[in-house]
Amino acid sequence: MAINTKMITTGFDLPNYRVIESLGVVRGISVRSQSIFGSFGTFFQLLRGGNIARLTSLCEKTRQEAFEILIKHAETLGANSIIGLRLDANEVLNGVTEVLAYGTAVIVEKK
């Protein structure tokens, strides 16, 4: 069963739905780094100032991947919704970023 992203929330309930079963915590993790060439290009963007497009893109890809893994984890448990979604990011090594997406997999039904 594919979870519709409209059924994923940072809140602990969904309007017009009620939680009928909690399936536990689910998570998705992604760890990424830039290539040496990407780091070199980023250096020049740092000198110019402003938005650092290379890093923005890297961060967005990492978040999206963690989010997709989270959804797959919830789907394997039979969930049709995820509540309490949170994202956490950490630098695990110099230039290596980890993004963790986590929440509670639930089964909801219309009220």
Biotite code that builds the C-alpha atoms (Angstrom):
import biotite.structure as struc

atoms = struc.array([
    struc.Atom([0.000, 0.000, 0.000], chain_id="A", res_id=1, res_name="MET", atom_name="CA", element="C"),
    struc.Atom([1.502, 3.334, -1.050], chain_id="A", res_id=2, res_name="ALA", atom_name="CA", element="C"),
    struc.Atom([1.229, 6.132, 1.484], chain_id="A", res_id=3, res_name="ILE", atom_name="CA", element="C"),
    struc.Atom([-0.083, 9.365, 0.000], chain_id="A", res_id=4, res_name="ASN", atom_name="CA", element="C"),
    struc.Atom([2.153, 12.240, 1.150], chain_id="A", res_id=5, res_name="THR", atom_name="CA", element="C"),
    struc.Atom([-1.016, 14.108, 2.181], chain_id="A", res_id=6, res_name="LYS", atom_name="CA", element="C"),
    struc.Atom([-1.300, 11.466, 4.906], chain_id="A", res_id=7, res_name="MET", atom_name="CA", element="C"),
    struc.Atom([2.044, 12.444, 6.458], chain_id="A", res_id=8, res_name="ILE", atom_name="CA", element="C"),
    struc.Atom([2.124, 15.196, 9.054], chain_id="A", res_id=9, res_name="THR", atom_name="CA", element="C"),
    struc.Atom([4.354, 16.802, 11.633], chain_id="A", res_id=10, res_name="THR", atom_name="CA", element="C"),
    struc.Atom([1.297, 16.910, 13.881], chain_id="A", res_id=11, res_name="GLY", atom_name="CA", element="C"),
    struc.Atom([-0.009, 14.058, 15.974], chain_id="A", res_id=12, res_name="PHE", atom_name="CA", element="C"),
    struc.Atom([-3.365, 13.794, 14.271], chain_id="A", res_id=13, res_name="ASP", atom_name="CA", element="C"),
    struc.Atom([-4.914, 14.253, 10.833], chain_id="A", res_id=14, res_name="LEU", atom_name="CA", element="C"),
    struc.Atom([-8.076, 16.335, 10.482], chain_id="A", res_id=15, res_name="PRO", atom_name="CA", element="C"),
    struc.Atom([-11.116, 14.139, 9.781], chain_id="A", res_id=16, res_name="ASN", atom_name="CA", element="C"),
    struc.Atom([-9.187, 10.935, 10.545], chain_id="A", res_id=17, res_name="TYR", atom_name="CA", element="C"),
    struc.Atom([-8.697, 8.901, 13.673], chain_id="A", res_id=18, res_name="ARG", atom_name="CA", element="C"),
    struc.Atom([-5.774, 6.668, 14.525], chain_id="A", res_id=19, res_name="VAL", atom_name="CA", element="C"),
    struc.Atom([-6.959, 3.095, 14.900], chain_id="A", res_id=20, res_name="ILE", atom_name="CA", element="C"),
    struc.Atom([-3.559, 1.458, 15.320], chain_id="A", res_id=21, res_name="GLU", atom_name="CA", element="C"),
    struc.Atom([-0.036, 2.635, 16.051], chain_id="A", res_id=22, res_name="SER", atom_name="CA", element="C"),
    struc.Atom([2.640, 0.509, 14.387], chain_id="A", res_id=23, res_name="LEU", atom_name="CA", element="C"),
    struc.Atom([5.665, 2.133, 16.018], chain_id="A", res_id=24, res_name="GLY", atom_name="CA", element="C"),
    struc.Atom([8.516, 4.419, 15.139], chain_id="A", res_id=25, res_name="VAL", atom_name="CA", element="C"),
    struc.Atom([9.746, 4.428, 11.547], chain_id="A", res_id=26, res_name="VAL", atom_name="CA", element="C"),
    struc.Atom([12.834, 6.073, 10.158], chain_id="A", res_id=27, res_name="ARG", atom_name="CA", element="C"),
    struc.Atom([14.803, 6.806, 7.051], chain_id="A", res_id=28, res_name="GLY", atom_name="CA", element="C"),
    struc.Atom([18.434, 7.784, 7.034], chain_id="A", res_id=29, res_name="ILE", atom_name="CA", element="C"),
    struc.Atom([20.645, 9.160, 4.281], chain_id="A", res_id=30, res_name="SER", atom_name="CA", element="C"),
    struc.Atom([24.318, 10.050, 4.505], chain_id="A", res_id=31, res_name="VAL", atom_name="CA", element="C"),
    struc.Atom([25.927, 12.055, 1.717], chain_id="A", res_id=32, res_name="ARG", atom_name="CA", element="C"),
    struc.Atom([29.024, 14.029, 0.902], chain_id="A", res_id=33, res_name="SER", atom_name="CA", element="C"),
    struc.Atom([30.113, 16.231, -1.964], chain_id="A", res_id=34, res_name="GLN", atom_name="CA", element="C"),
    struc.Atom([32.665, 15.055, -4.464], chain_id="A", res_id=35, res_name="SER", atom_name="CA", element="C"),
    struc.Atom([36.034, 16.775, -4.420], chain_id="A", res_id=36, res_name="ILE", atom_name="CA", element="C"),
    struc.Atom([34.961, 18.660, -7.556], chain_id="A", res_id=37, res_name="PHE", atom_name="CA", element="C"),
    struc.Atom([31.713, 19.747, -5.891], chain_id="A", res_id=38, res_name="GLY", atom_name="CA", element="C"),
    struc.Atom([33.669, 20.967, -2.882], chain_id="A", res_id=39, res_name="SER", atom_name="CA", element="C"),
    struc.Atom([35.958, 22.982, -5.138], chain_id="A", res_id=40, res_name="PHE", atom_name="CA", element="C"),
    struc.Atom([32.944, 24.651, -6.822], chain_id="A", res_id=41, res_name="GLY", atom_name="CA", element="C"),
    struc.Atom([31.350, 25.338, -3.449], chain_id="A", res_id=42, res_name="THR", atom_name="CA", element="C"),
    struc.Atom([34.503, 27.122, -2.318], chain_id="A", res_id=43, res_name="PHE", atom_name="CA", element="C"),
    struc.Atom([34.076, 29.680, -5.102], chain_id="A", res_id=44, res_name="PHE", atom_name="CA", element="C"),
    struc.Atom([30.388, 30.148, -4.238], chain_id="A", res_id=45, res_name="GLN", atom_name="CA", element="C"),
    struc.Atom([31.422, 30.818, -0.636], chain_id="A", res_id=46, res_name="LEU", atom_name="CA", element="C"),
    struc.Atom([33.744, 33.566, -1.816], chain_id="A", res_id=47, res_name="LEU", atom_name="CA", element="C"),
    struc.Atom([30.933, 35.231, -3.796], chain_id="A", res_id=48, res_name="ARG", atom_name="CA", element="C"),
    struc.Atom([28.426, 34.984, -0.967], chain_id="A", res_id=49, res_name="GLY", atom_name="CA", element="C"),
    struc.Atom([24.694, 34.418, -1.212], chain_id="A", res_id=50, res_name="GLY", atom_name="CA", element="C"),
    struc.Atom([22.875, 31.137, -1.754], chain_id="A", res_id=51, res_name="ASN", atom_name="CA", element="C"),
    struc.Atom([25.218, 28.188, -2.141], chain_id="A", res_id=52, res_name="ILE", atom_name="CA", element="C"),
    struc.Atom([23.295, 26.274, -4.800], chain_id="A", res_id=53, res_name="ALA", atom_name="CA", element="C"),
    struc.Atom([25.501, 23.167, -4.707], chain_id="A", res_id=54, res_name="ARG", atom_name="CA", element="C"),
    struc.Atom([24.980, 22.702, -0.978], chain_id="A", res_id=55, res_name="LEU", atom_name="CA", element="C"),
    struc.Atom([21.264, 23.499, -1.224], chain_id="A", res_id=56, res_name="THR", atom_name="CA", element="C"),
    struc.Atom([20.890, 20.803, -3.865], chain_id="A", res_id=57, res_name="SER", atom_name="CA", element="C"),
    struc.Atom([22.917, 18.291, -1.840], chain_id="A", res_id=58, res_name="LEU", atom_name="CA", element="C"),
    struc.Atom([20.835, 18.961, 1.279], chain_id="A", res_id=59, res_name="CYS", atom_name="CA", element="C"),
    struc.Atom([17.548, 18.660, -0.613], chain_id="A", res_id=60, res_name="GLU", atom_name="CA", element="C"),
    struc.Atom([18.575, 15.346, -2.214], chain_id="A", res_id=61, res_name="LYS", atom_name="CA", element="C"),
    struc.Atom([19.631, 13.991, 1.173], chain_id="A", res_id=62, res_name="THR", atom_name="CA", element="C"),
    struc.Atom([16.356, 15.043, 2.834], chain_id="A", res_id=63, res_name="ARG", atom_name="CA", element="C"),
    struc.Atom([14.273, 13.619, -0.016], chain_id="A", res_id=64, res_name="GLN", atom_name="CA", element="C"),
    struc.Atom([16.091, 10.294, 0.123], chain_id="A", res_id=65, res_name="GLU", atom_name="CA", element="C"),
    struc.Atom([15.644, 10.011, 3.904], chain_id="A", res_id=66, res_name="ALA", atom_name="CA", element="C"),
    struc.Atom([11.931, 10.889, 3.503], chain_id="A", res_id=67, res_name="PHE", atom_name="CA", element="C"),
    struc.Atom([11.448, 8.201, 0.820], chain_id="A", res_id=68, res_name="GLU", atom_name="CA", element="C"),
    struc.Atom([13.178, 5.573, 2.979], chain_id="A", res_id=69, res_name="ILE", atom_name="CA", element="C"),
    struc.Atom([10.928, 6.577, 5.905], chain_id="A", res_id=70, res_name="LEU", atom_name="CA", element="C"),
    struc.Atom([7.817, 6.058, 3.764], chain_id="A", res_id=71, res_name="ILE", atom_name="CA", element="C"),
    struc.Atom([9.028, 2.634, 2.566], chain_id="A", res_id=72, res_name="LYS", atom_name="CA", element="C"),
    struc.Atom([9.681, 1.595, 6.162], chain_id="A", res_id=73, res_name="HIS", atom_name="CA", element="C"),
    struc.Atom([6.136, 2.605, 7.161], chain_id="A", res_id=74, res_name="ALA", atom_name="CA", element="C"),
    struc.Atom([4.647, 0.820, 4.144], chain_id="A", res_id=75, res_name="GLU", atom_name="CA", element="C"),
    struc.Atom([6.409, -2.430, 5.081], chain_id="A", res_id=76, res_name="THR", atom_name="CA", element="C"),
    struc.Atom([4.595, -2.267, 8.424], chain_id="A", res_id=77, res_name="LEU", atom_name="CA", element="C"),
    struc.Atom([1.232, -1.789, 6.682], chain_id="A", res_id=78, res_name="GLY", atom_name="CA", element="C"),
    struc.Atom([0.758, 1.882, 7.628], chain_id="A", res_id=79, res_name="ALA", atom_name="CA", element="C"),
    struc.Atom([-1.394, 4.266, 5.637], chain_id="A", res_id=80, res_name="ASN", atom_name="CA", element="C"),
    struc.Atom([-0.162, 7.378, 7.472], chain_id="A", res_id=81, res_name="SER", atom_name="CA", element="C"),
    struc.Atom([2.811, 8.785, 9.365], chain_id="A", res_id=82, res_name="ILE", atom_name="CA", element="C"),
    struc.Atom([2.332, 11.243, 12.214], chain_id="A", res_id=83, res_name="ILE", atom_name="CA", element="C"),
    struc.Atom([4.843, 13.254, 14.219], chain_id="A", res_id=84, res_name="GLY", atom_name="CA", element="C"),
    struc.Atom([7.295, 13.521, 11.311], chain_id="A", res_id=85, res_name="LEU", atom_name="CA", element="C"),
    struc.Atom([10.629, 15.055, 12.247], chain_id="A", res_id=86, res_name="ARG", atom_name="CA", element="C"),
    struc.Atom([13.873, 15.648, 10.363], chain_id="A", res_id=87, res_name="LEU", atom_name="CA", element="C"),
    struc.Atom([17.264, 15.821, 12.029], chain_id="A", res_id=88, res_name="ASP", atom_name="CA", element="C"),
    struc.Atom([20.594, 16.614, 10.361], chain_id="A", res_id=89, res_name="ALA", atom_name="CA", element="C"),
    struc.Atom([24.110, 16.119, 11.653], chain_id="A", res_id=90, res_name="ASN", atom_name="CA", element="C"),
    struc.Atom([27.585, 16.378, 10.264], chain_id="A", res_id=91, res_name="GLU", atom_name="CA", element="C"),
    struc.Atom([29.117, 12.952, 10.967], chain_id="A", res_id=92, res_name="VAL", atom_name="CA", element="C"),
    struc.Atom([32.499, 13.769, 9.405], chain_id="A", res_id=93, res_name="LEU", atom_name="CA", element="C"),
    struc.Atom([33.885, 16.938, 7.903], chain_id="A", res_id=94, res_name="ASN", atom_name="CA", element="C"),
    struc.Atom([31.812, 17.398, 4.747], chain_id="A", res_id=95, res_name="GLY", atom_name="CA", element="C"),
    struc.Atom([29.613, 14.337, 5.376], chain_id="A", res_id=96, res_name="VAL", atom_name="CA", element="C"),
    struc.Atom([26.014, 14.998, 6.368], chain_id="A", res_id=97, res_name="THR", atom_name="CA", element="C"),
    struc.Atom([23.461, 12.601, 7.814], chain_id="A", res_id=98, res_name="GLU", atom_name="CA", element="C"),
    struc.Atom([19.745, 13.294, 7.614], chain_id="A", res_id=99, res_name="VAL", atom_name="CA", element="C"),
    struc.Atom([17.350, 11.242, 9.715], chain_id="A", res_id=100, res_name="LEU", atom_name="CA", element="C"),
    struc.Atom([13.609, 11.355, 9.049], chain_id="A", res_id=101, res_name="ALA", atom_name="CA", element="C"),
    struc.Atom([11.471, 9.737, 11.731], chain_id="A", res_id=102, res_name="TYR", atom_name="CA", element="C"),
    struc.Atom([7.884, 9.538, 12.871], chain_id="A", res_id=103, res_name="GLY", atom_name="CA", element="C"),
    struc.Atom([5.172, 7.144, 13.971], chain_id="A", res_id=104, res_name="THR", atom_name="CA", element="C"),
    struc.Atom([3.627, 4.761, 11.473], chain_id="A", res_id=105, res_name="ALA", atom_name="CA", element="C"),
    struc.Atom([-0.127, 4.477, 11.996], chain_id="A", res_id=106, res_name="VAL", atom_name="CA", element="C"),
    struc.Atom([-3.276, 3.147, 10.434], chain_id="A", res_id=107, res_name="ILE", atom_name="CA", element="C"),
    struc.Atom([-5.967, 5.790, 10.212], chain_id="A", res_id=108, res_name="VAL", atom_name="CA", element="C"),
    struc.Atom([-9.564, 5.767, 9.065], chain_id="A", res_id=109, res_name="GLU", atom_name="CA", element="C"),
    struc.Atom([-12.035, 8.495, 8.149], chain_id="A", res_id=110, res_name="LYS", atom_name="CA", element="C"),
    struc.Atom([-14.146, 9.758, 11.066], chain_id="A", res_id=111, res_name="LYS", atom_name="CA", element="C"),
])
